[in-house]
Amino acid sequence: MKDCDRYEIKQWYERLKVELQEKRTDIEDMKGLIIKRGNEVCKAGIPDNGVSLMVNITRYEGAYWNVGGLKMPGDVHVTWNGGTLEVGDEIEVEFAEFDEATLPDTEESHKSLLDTIALTHVDDSPDMWNRKT
């Protein structure tokens, strides 16, 4: 590669960097959660929307955690990592502002989730309706 070619490429690259920075001045950083568990780090955020961290601890089923949110418009549920927790596990959570989130593990429309629940939920079990009085 000739020196003049390198110089032209470097000039083009510098101009492009400046143009991108100028375009980004009107974009605010999103607020979200930085989740650290072991060696894994995840930035969970949805521009102009929120995310939540849920930890569910039950007596018989153990503990489970996940991070998710809802993209609007479009009613798309997104989730990042999560899983089971054992006694002694640690999760570090930081409320932060960043310009790019980690890609979610799943994205599913709200409608498809409701359809799935409707198809799998059975409330006509005799055991459910036979209550002691």
QUIPE-V921529 format. One record per residue. N is the residue number from 1. PHI is phi in degrees with one decimal (none if undefined). NEAR is the number of other C-alpha atoms within 8 Angstrom. D_LAST is the distance of its C-alpha to the last C-alpha in Angstrom with 1 decimal. Layout:
BEGIN
n->N phi->PHI near->NEAR d_last->D_LAST
n->N phi->PHI near->NEAR d_last->D_LAST
END
This chain:
BEGIN
n->1 phi->none near->4 d_last->87.8
n->2 phi->-73.8 near->5 d_last->90.5
n->3 phi->-62.7 near->6 d_last->90.3
n->4 phi->-66.3 near->6 d_last->90.4
n->5 phi->-63.8 near->8 d_last->87.4
n->6 phi->-60.5 near->9 d_last->85.4
n->7 phi->-63.0 near->8 d_last->86.5
n->8 phi->-64.5 near->8 d_last->85.4
n->9 phi->-63.8 near->8 d_last->82.1
n->10 phi->-63.9 near->8 d_last->81.5
n->11 phi->-62.6 near->8 d_last->82.5
n->12 phi->-60.5 near->8 d_last->80.2
n->13 phi->-61.9 near->8 d_last->77.3
n->14 phi->-64.5 near->8 d_last->77.9
n->15 phi->-63.1 near->8 d_last->78.0
n->16 phi->-62.2 near->8 d_last->74.8
n->17 phi->-59.8 near->8 d_last->73.1
n->18 phi->-63.9 near->8 d_last->74.3
n->19 phi->-60.7 near->8 d_last->73.1
n->20 phi->-64.5 near->8 d_last->69.6
n->21 phi->-63.2 near->8 d_last->69.4
n->22 phi->-64.7 near->7 d_last->70.6
n->23 phi->-67.7 near->8 d_last->68.0
n->24 phi->-82.3 near->7 d_last->65.2
n->25 phi->-65.4 near->7 d_last->66.1
n->26 phi->-90.7 near->5 d_last->63.9
n->27 phi->-98.1 near->6 d_last->60.8
n->28 phi->-83.5 near->6 d_last->58.6
n->29 phi->-67.5 near->9 d_last->57.1
n->30 phi->-88.0 near->12 d_last->53.3
n->31 phi->-97.1 near->12 d_last->51.0
n->32 phi->-168.8 near->14 d_last->48.5
n->33 phi->-118.1 near->12 d_last->47.4
n->34 phi->-103.6 near->12 d_last->49.5
n->35 phi->-108.7 near->12 d_last->47.2
n->36 phi->-120.7 near->11 d_last->48.8
n->37 phi->-139.8 near->9 d_last->47.1
n->38 phi->61.9 near->6 d_last->49.5
n->39 phi->-91.8 near->5 d_last->52.5
n->40 phi->-91.2 near->6 d_last->50.7
n->41 phi->-128.1 near->8 d_last->51.3
n->42 phi->-134.2 near->11 d_last->49.7
n->43 phi->-103.6 near->11 d_last->50.5
n->44 phi->-103.5 near->15 d_last->47.6
n->45 phi->-164.3 near->15 d_last->48.6
n->46 phi->-129.8 near->14 d_last->48.6
n->47 phi->-54.2 near->8 d_last->51.5
n->48 phi->62.1 near->5 d_last->50.3
n->49 phi->-142.2 near->10 d_last->46.7
n->50 phi->-114.7 near->11 d_last->44.5
n->51 phi->-130.8 near->13 d_last->42.8
n->52 phi->-138.0 near->7 d_last->39.9
n->53 phi->-111.0 near->8 d_last->39.2
n->54 phi->-119.8 near->7 d_last->35.6
n->55 phi->-125.4 near->8 d_last->34.4
n->56 phi->-118.5 near->7 d_last->30.9
n->57 phi->-117.7 near->8 d_last->30.0
n->58 phi->-122.4 near->7 d_last->26.8
n->59 phi->-67.2 near->5 d_last->25.9
n->60 phi->-101.9 near->4 d_last->25.7
n->61 phi->-101.7 near->6 d_last->27.8
n->62 phi->84.9 near->10 d_last->30.8
n->63 phi->-125.3 near->11 d_last->32.7
n->64 phi->-140.8 near->11 d_last->34.1
n->65 phi->-138.9 near->12 d_last->36.5
n->66 phi->-159.5 near->12 d_last->38.3
n->67 phi->-123.8 near->13 d_last->40.6
n->68 phi->-155.2 near->12 d_last->40.5
n->69 phi->-167.4 near->13 d_last->41.4
n->70 phi->-127.2 near->12 d_last->41.8
n->71 phi->-81.9 near->11 d_last->45.3
n->72 phi->-123.0 near->7 d_last->45.9
n->73 phi->-71.9 near->5 d_last->47.2
n->74 phi->115.5 near->6 d_last->45.9
n->75 phi->49.0 near->10 d_last->42.3
n->76 phi->-108.5 near->12 d_last->43.0
n->77 phi->-79.7 near->13 d_last->40.7
n->78 phi->-121.9 near->13 d_last->42.8
n->79 phi->-136.0 near->12 d_last->41.9
n->80 phi->-119.5 near->13 d_last->44.1
n->81 phi->19.4 near->9 d_last->43.6
n->82 phi->109.9 near->8 d_last->40.5
n->83 phi->147.1 near->7 d_last->38.7
n->84 phi->-87.3 near->8 d_last->37.0
n->85 phi->-121.3 near->9 d_last->37.7
n->86 phi->-115.6 near->7 d_last->38.3
n->87 phi->-56.1 near->4 d_last->38.7
n->88 phi->98.8 near->4 d_last->42.1
n->89 phi->-64.4 near->6 d_last->42.5
n->90 phi->-126.3 near->6 d_last->44.2
n->91 phi->-126.3 near->8 d_last->44.2
n->92 phi->-103.0 near->7 d_last->46.8
n->93 phi->-121.7 near->8 d_last->46.2
n->94 phi->-126.0 near->7 d_last->49.0
n->95 phi->-81.2 near->8 d_last->48.9
n->96 phi->-144.9 near->8 d_last->52.2
n->97 phi->-123.1 near->8 d_last->54.3
n->98 phi->-149.5 near->9 d_last->56.0
n->99 phi->-97.6 near->7 d_last->57.6
n->100 phi->-147.0 near->8 d_last->56.1
n->101 phi->-93.9 near->10 d_last->52.6
n->102 phi->-66.0 near->8 d_last->51.9
n->103 phi->-60.5 near->5 d_last->51.1
n->104 phi->-66.4 near->10 d_last->47.4
n->105 phi->-73.5 near->8 d_last->45.9
n->106 phi->-139.3 near->8 d_last->44.0
n->107 phi->-138.4 near->9 d_last->44.2
n->108 phi->-144.3 near->9 d_last->41.8
n->109 phi->-67.2 near->10 d_last->41.4
n->110 phi->-58.6 near->9 d_last->38.3
n->111 phi->-61.5 near->7 d_last->38.0
n->112 phi->-66.5 near->8 d_last->38.2
n->113 phi->-66.2 near->9 d_last->35.4
n->114 phi->-64.8 near->8 d_last->33.2
n->115 phi->-62.7 near->8 d_last->34.2
n->116 phi->-62.9 near->8 d_last->33.4
n->117 phi->-63.4 near->8 d_last->29.9
n->118 phi->-62.2 near->7 d_last->29.3
n->119 phi->-77.3 near->7 d_last->30.6
n->120 phi->-97.5 near->6 d_last->28.7
n->121 phi->-86.1 near->6 d_last->25.3
n->122 phi->-119.8 near->6 d_last->22.9
n->123 phi->-115.0 near->5 d_last->19.5
n->124 phi->-104.4 near->6 d_last->18.9
n->125 phi->-68.4 near->7 d_last->17.8
n->126 phi->-59.0 near->6 d_last->15.2
n->127 phi->-62.7 near->6 d_last->13.8
n->128 phi->-71.0 near->8 d_last->13.4
n->129 phi->-93.1 near->7 d_last->11.5
n->130 phi->-88.6 near->6 d_last->9.2
n->131 phi->-106.1 near->6 d_last->6.3
n->132 phi->-75.3 near->3 d_last->3.8
n->133 phi->-110.1 near->2 d_last->0.0
END
